[in-house]
Amino acid sequence: MIIRANTFEQWLKANLDKGNLRDLAKYGASQGFPGLTYYQNTVVLYDKFHDEIWDLLWQQAKGMGFRCPLKLIASFNGAQDISTDIQFKNLLVWHMAEETARRLISEY
């Protein structure tokens, strides 16, 4: 997968229409969406946007009173099933996608 977008939001807007964004925000990334279904794609997204993902995690962790993002991540649905680096990256990309979709939908 080649990513030409400079931000995760740009990538999401380029790959999902408003209907998909609504569904992503409402039902979560585990339902399957273009570019978010297979590990081979989510790992590429993580590698490209990891700084942006971690910025969001730090902001959310601080806002929720966690001392570090790992405590926050441990609370995510599916976190208890993580056993590989690839699964960890996938979980974080899904979280970023869901959070970005929620924000975009509220702005529309």
N, C-alpha and C positions, 0 to 999 in steps of 0.2 A: 504494500500500500504506500502510495506517495502522498505526502501531506504538503500542500502548498500554503495553507493558512498559517498566519503568524500567531494566532491565539486559539485557545480551545473553543471559545465562543464562535469565532469565524468558521472553524471547522464544523461545528455542530450545525450552524445555520446553512452551510453549503451542502450538508449531507442529509439533513432531515427537514421536511416541510412542517408547517404549523400543526398539522394533525398529528404527525409523529412526535413533535415536541410536547404537545398536550398529553399524549399517551405516555410518553417517557416521564413527564412530570407526575402524572397520576398513578401509573402502575409500576414504574421502575424499569431499569435497564435490563433486568433479567428476562423480560418479555421478548427480547430480541429486536434489535434495530440495526439499520445499515451501519456498518463499521464498528458496531459494539457487540457483535454476537460471538466472534471467534477470538480466542486468545492471541492468535498471530496479529490481529488488528489492534486489539486493546493494548498489547505490549508496545507496538509502534507508537500509539497515541501517548502512552505513558512516557516513553523515552523522549518524545518530542516536547511534551507539555509538563514534565514532572515539576519544574519550578513553579509553574502556575498552580498545579494541583496542590503542592505543599503549602503555597501561600494561602490558599483557601482553607486548607486543613488547620493551619496555625491560627488564622482569624476565627474560625469556628470554635476551635478548642479554647481559645482565650475567652470568647464570648459565652461559652458554656461553663467556664470555671475549671477547665482541665489545665494542668500544668504543662502537658505536652500532647501533641496530636495522637500519639499511639493509644492513649486512653480513649479518646474519641473514636478512633478507628475500631477499637475493640468492641464498641457499642453498635457498630453497623450490623444490619441484618446480613448474615452469611459469613461474618468474620470468624465465627467458631469453626468453620469448615476450611479455613486457609491452611494449606500445608506446603505450598511452594511459592517461590518468588513470583512466578507467572500469575498465580491466583491472587497474590497480594496486589500486583500491579493492576490486574483486571478489576478488583474490588474498588481501588482508588479511582480508576477511570470511570467506572459506573457511577460512583458517588459524584464525581465532577460533572458528569453528563446530567445526572438527575438534578443536581443543584443549579446548574446552568440553565437547564430547561425550565425549571420552576421560575427562575428569575426572568427569563425571556417571556414566558407566558404571562407573567404578571405585568410586564411592560407593554404587551400587545393590546 
